[in-house]
Amino acid sequence: MSGFSPESLGLGEAGLPLLRDLIHERVGLYYDNGRCELLAERVAPLVLESGFQSFLDFYYLLKYDEHAESAWQRLMDALSVQETYFWREIDQIQALATRILPVLAATGRPVRIWSVPCASGEEPLTIAMALEEQGWFERVAIEIYASDGSPAAIAKARTGQYRERAFRALPPALREKYFVRAGDLETPVCSLKARVKSWSVVNLMNAAAVSASANAHAIFCRNAFIYFSRESVRRVVSTFAESMLTPGYLFVGASESLLQVSDRFVLQQVDGAFVYVKA
């Protein structure tokens, strides 16, 4: 919203820095001084919906009210960035399908893959399509799990209804093979949707919840850390390292780097894709 100011909605800025720091502490998202206006823009409607007149009142609700869970859920929905699409950054997924899966299949154990944040489901379904195209589901037991911090995103993923914009990078042949049109929406065929074992809400700063899901050979945590502080990234990656199976592979976004954050993973290039391998 161009030119947005809290005052335009009758809200003062008092309490906004406290709210920013609480959000950083609880969910990892960090809004520096240059992005506080964006935070105010996204949170202001929630403040008003809660019947408050200031960010400080909303801060007190989130921090001290024992019944604030629903407010936190609405906040995560408001702050989450749901810009994604099928076949995004496919080079990493193809590296998993062609080079890494043979290594994991050789262990003789089920292969576990976790997509987090999965937004509305395009990434885990893309992983499933890529592995299906390589015939892996007939050769080895594969379990794909998907999580996001936004309850609304997970609800959309479970529904599995996608508009044209989600298909802008998906090859037409795969779209025809794996999706069924119903009006202006398309849904994945049942066999594809069944490849994702579960959809769950997980806060990446909740070490216990992350540990329970990070017991995986491959974790796709892409385009989340660009919104986190370095310390938040360090905490999440440390939990990943403690919980991941060996061999373990961590995929982050093209603009993200762990080189100055953690020594628990070694950066490798696999068929042109960059992958962090558990040390």
C-alpha positions as CSV (number, residue, x, y, z in Angstrom):
1,M,0.0,0.0,0.0
2,S,1.9,3.1,-1.2
3,G,2.0,5.9,1.3
4,F,0.6,3.8,4.1
5,S,1.0,5.1,7.6
6,P,-0.5,3.8,10.9
7,E,-1.9,7.2,11.6
8,S,-4.1,6.9,8.5
9,L,-6.0,4.1,10.3
10,G,-6.0,5.9,13.6
11,L,-3.1,3.9,15.0
12,G,0.0,5.3,16.6
13,E,3.4,3.7,16.1
14,A,3.8,3.1,19.8
15,G,4.6,-0.5,20.5
16,L,5.6,-1.3,16.9
17,P,9.3,-1.9,17.8
18,L,8.3,-4.2,20.6
19,L,5.9,-6.1,18.3
20,R,8.7,-6.4,15.7
21,D,11.1,-7.9,18.2
22,L,8.5,-10.3,19.6
23,I,7.7,-11.6,16.0
24,H,11.5,-12.0,15.4
25,E,11.8,-14.0,18.7
26,R,8.9,-16.3,18.2
27,V,8.8,-16.9,14.4
28,G,12.2,-15.8,13.1
29,L,10.9,-13.1,10.7
30,Y,12.9,-9.9,11.0
31,Y,11.8,-6.5,9.9
32,D,14.7,-4.0,10.0
33,N,14.2,-0.3,10.2
34,G,13.7,-0.1,6.5
35,R,10.9,-2.6,6.5
36,C,8.9,-1.5,9.6
37,E,6.4,0.2,7.4
38,L,5.7,-3.1,5.7
39,L,5.2,-4.8,9.0
40,A,2.8,-2.1,10.2
41,E,0.8,-2.4,6.9
42,R,0.3,-6.1,7.4
43,V,-0.4,-6.1,11.1
44,A,-2.6,-3.0,11.3
45,P,-5.8,-4.8,10.1
46,L,-5.3,-7.4,12.8
47,V,-4.9,-4.8,15.4
48,L,-8.2,-3.1,14.4
49,E,-10.0,-6.5,14.1
50,S,-9.0,-7.3,17.6
51,G,-10.6,-4.1,18.8
52,F,-7.4,-2.4,19.7
53,Q,-6.2,1.2,19.0
54,S,-2.4,0.6,19.1
55,F,0.3,-1.9,18.2
56,L,1.2,-1.9,21.9
57,D,-2.2,-3.4,22.8
58,F,-1.7,-6.1,20.2
59,Y,1.8,-6.8,21.5
60,Y,0.5,-7.4,25.0
61,L,-2.1,-9.8,23.6
62,L,0.4,-11.8,21.8
63,K,3.0,-11.9,24.6
64,Y,0.9,-12.3,27.7
65,D,-2.6,-13.6,26.8
66,E,-2.8,-17.4,27.3
67,H,-5.5,-17.6,24.7
68,A,-3.5,-15.8,22.0
69,E,-2.9,-18.8,19.8
70,S,-5.6,-17.8,17.3
71,A,-4.1,-14.3,17.1
72,W,-0.7,-15.8,16.3
73,Q,-2.3,-17.9,13.6
74,R,-3.9,-14.9,12.0
75,L,-0.6,-13.0,12.3
76,M,1.3,-15.8,10.5
77,D,-1.3,-15.8,7.7
78,A,-0.8,-12.0,7.4
79,L,3.0,-12.1,7.4
80,S,3.6,-15.2,5.2
81,V,4.7,-14.7,1.6
82,Q,2.8,-17.1,-0.6
83,E,4.5,-16.3,-4.0
84,T,5.3,-19.7,-5.5
85,Y,4.5,-21.9,-8.5
86,F,5.1,-25.4,-9.9
87,W,8.5,-26.3,-11.2
88,R,10.2,-23.4,-9.4
89,E,14.0,-23.7,-9.1
90,I,13.7,-27.1,-10.7
91,D,17.5,-27.7,-11.0
92,Q,17.7,-28.7,-7.3
93,I,14.7,-31.0,-7.5
94,Q,16.2,-32.6,-10.7
95,A,19.5,-33.1,-8.9
96,L,17.6,-34.9,-6.1
97,A,15.8,-37.1,-8.7
98,T,18.8,-38.0,-10.8
99,R,21.9,-38.0,-8.6
100,I,20.9,-38.0,-4.9
101,L,18.1,-40.5,-4.9
102,P,20.4,-43.3,-6.1
103,V,22.6,-42.7,-3.1
104,L,19.6,-42.6,-0.7
105,A,18.0,-45.7,-2.3
106,A,21.2,-47.6,-1.7
107,T,20.8,-47.4,2.0
108,G,17.8,-49.7,1.8
109,R,15.7,-47.5,4.1
110,P,12.6,-45.4,3.2
111,V,13.6,-42.0,1.9
112,R,12.1,-39.1,3.8
113,I,11.7,-35.6,2.2
114,W,10.4,-32.5,4.0
115,S,9.3,-29.4,2.3
116,V,9.1,-26.3,4.6
117,P,7.8,-23.7,4.1
118,C,5.6,-25.4,1.5
119,A,3.2,-22.4,1.0
120,S,0.1,-23.7,-0.9
121,G,1.7,-27.0,-1.9
122,E,3.4,-26.4,-5.2
123,E,6.9,-27.4,-4.1
124,P,6.1,-30.8,-2.6
125,L,3.8,-31.7,-5.5
126,T,6.7,-30.7,-7.9
127,I,9.0,-33.0,-6.0
128,A,6.5,-35.8,-6.3
129,M,6.1,-35.2,-10.0
130,A,9.9,-35.1,-10.6
131,L,10.4,-38.4,-8.7
132,E,7.4,-40.0,-10.4
133,E,8.8,-39.1,-13.8
134,Q,12.0,-40.9,-12.9
135,G,10.1,-44.0,-11.7
136,W,11.4,-43.7,-8.1
137,F,8.1,-44.6,-6.3
138,E,8.2,-48.0,-7.9
139,R,11.8,-48.7,-6.8
140,V,12.0,-47.4,-3.2
141,A,9.7,-46.3,-0.4
142,I,9.5,-42.5,-0.5
143,E,7.8,-40.3,2.1
144,I,7.1,-36.7,1.3
145,Y,6.0,-34.3,4.1
146,A,5.0,-30.7,3.8
147,S,4.7,-27.9,6.4
148,D,4.2,-24.1,6.6
149,G,3.9,-21.6,9.3
150,S,0.7,-20.3,7.9
151,P,-2.5,-22.2,8.7
152,A,-4.2,-20.6,5.7
153,A,-1.5,-21.8,3.4
154,I,-1.8,-25.4,4.7
155,A,-5.6,-25.2,4.3
156,K,-5.1,-24.2,0.6
157,A,-2.5,-27.0,0.1
158,R,-4.9,-29.6,1.5
159,T,-7.7,-28.4,-0.8
160,G,-5.3,-28.5,-3.7
161,Q,-7.0,-26.1,-6.1
162,Y,-4.7,-24.0,-8.3
163,R,-5.2,-21.1,-10.7
164,E,-3.3,-20.4,-14.0
165,R,-0.5,-18.4,-12.3
166,A,0.7,-21.5,-10.5
167,F,1.4,-23.3,-13.8
168,R,3.6,-20.7,-15.5
169,A,6.7,-22.8,-15.4
170,L,5.3,-26.3,-15.5
171,P,5.8,-28.1,-18.8
172,P,2.4,-28.5,-20.6
173,A,2.8,-32.3,-20.9
174,L,3.2,-32.6,-17.1
175,R,0.2,-30.3,-16.5
176,E,-2.0,-32.4,-18.7
177,K,-0.7,-35.6,-17.1
178,Y,-1.0,-34.7,-13.4
179,F,-3.9,-32.1,-13.2
180,V,-7.6,-32.1,-13.8
181,R,-9.4,-28.9,-14.7
182,A,-12.7,-27.8,-13.0
183,G,-13.7,-24.4,-14.2
184,D,-10.9,-21.9,-13.7
185,L,-9.2,-24.2,-11.2
186,E,-7.1,-27.3,-11.5
187,T,-6.5,-30.0,-9.0
188,P,-3.8,-32.7,-8.8
189,V,-4.8,-36.2,-9.8
190,C,-5.4,-38.4,-6.7
191,S,-2.3,-40.5,-7.3
192,L,-0.1,-37.4,-7.2
193,K,-1.8,-35.8,-4.2
194,A,-1.4,-39.1,-2.3
195,R,2.4,-38.9,-2.7
196,V,2.4,-36.2,0.1
197,K,1.9,-38.0,3.3
198,S,0.9,-35.1,5.5
199,W,0.4,-31.3,5.6
200,S,1.1,-29.6,8.8
201,V,1.6,-26.2,10.4
202,V,5.1,-25.8,11.8
203,N,6.9,-22.7,13.2
204,L,10.5,-22.9,12.2
205,M,11.6,-21.3,15.5
206,N,9.9,-24.1,17.4
207,A,12.8,-26.5,17.9
208,A,10.7,-29.3,19.2
209,A,8.3,-29.2,16.2
210,V,11.1,-28.8,13.7
211,S,13.0,-31.7,15.3
212,A,10.0,-34.0,14.9
213,S,9.7,-33.3,11.1
214,A,13.4,-32.8,10.3
215,N,14.1,-36.5,10.7
216,A,14.6,-36.6,7.0
217,H,17.2,-37.3,4.3
218,A,16.3,-34.2,2.3
219,I,14.9,-30.9,3.5
220,F,13.7,-28.2,1.1
221,C,13.8,-25.0,3.0
222,R,13.8,-22.5,0.2
223,N,13.1,-18.7,0.2
224,A,12.4,-18.6,3.9
225,F,15.8,-17.5,5.3
226,I,15.7,-14.3,3.2
227,Y,13.2,-13.0,5.7
228,F,15.1,-14.2,8.8
229,S,17.9,-12.7,10.8
230,R,21.3,-14.4,10.7
231,E,20.8,-15.6,14.3
232,S,17.4,-17.1,13.4
233,V,18.8,-18.9,10.4
234,R,21.6,-20.2,12.6
235,R,19.1,-21.6,15.1
236,V,17.0,-23.3,12.5
237,V,19.9,-24.8,10.7
238,S,21.4,-26.1,13.9
239,T,18.1,-27.9,14.6
240,F,18.1,-29.3,11.1
241,A,21.6,-30.6,11.6
242,E,20.8,-32.3,14.9
243,S,17.7,-34.0,13.5
244,M,18.5,-34.9,9.9
245,L,19.4,-38.4,8.8
246,T,22.7,-39.3,7.3
247,P,23.3,-38.8,4.4
248,G,21.4,-35.6,4.6
249,Y,20.8,-32.9,2.0
250,L,19.5,-29.4,2.7
251,F,18.2,-27.3,-0.2
252,V,17.9,-23.5,0.3
253,G,16.9,-20.8,-2.2
254,A,19.1,-19.5,-5.0
255,S,19.7,-16.2,-3.2
256,E,20.3,-17.8,0.2
257,S,23.7,-18.9,1.7
258,L,24.7,-20.7,4.8
259,L,28.5,-20.2,4.4
260,Q,28.8,-17.6,7.2
261,V,26.0,-19.1,9.3
262,S,26.8,-22.7,10.0
263,D,29.6,-25.2,9.6
264,R,27.3,-28.2,10.0
265,F,26.7,-28.4,6.2
266,V,29.1,-28.5,3.3
267,L,28.2,-26.8,0.0
268,Q,28.4,-29.0,-3.0
269,Q,27.4,-28.7,-6.7
270,V,25.3,-31.5,-8.0
271,D,24.6,-31.4,-11.8
272,G,24.8,-27.6,-11.7
273,A,22.6,-27.3,-8.6
274,F,23.9,-26.1,-5.2
275,V,23.2,-28.4,-2.3
276,Y,24.2,-28.3,1.4
277,V,25.3,-31.8,2.6
278,K,25.3,-32.6,6.2
279,A,28.9,-32.7,7.5
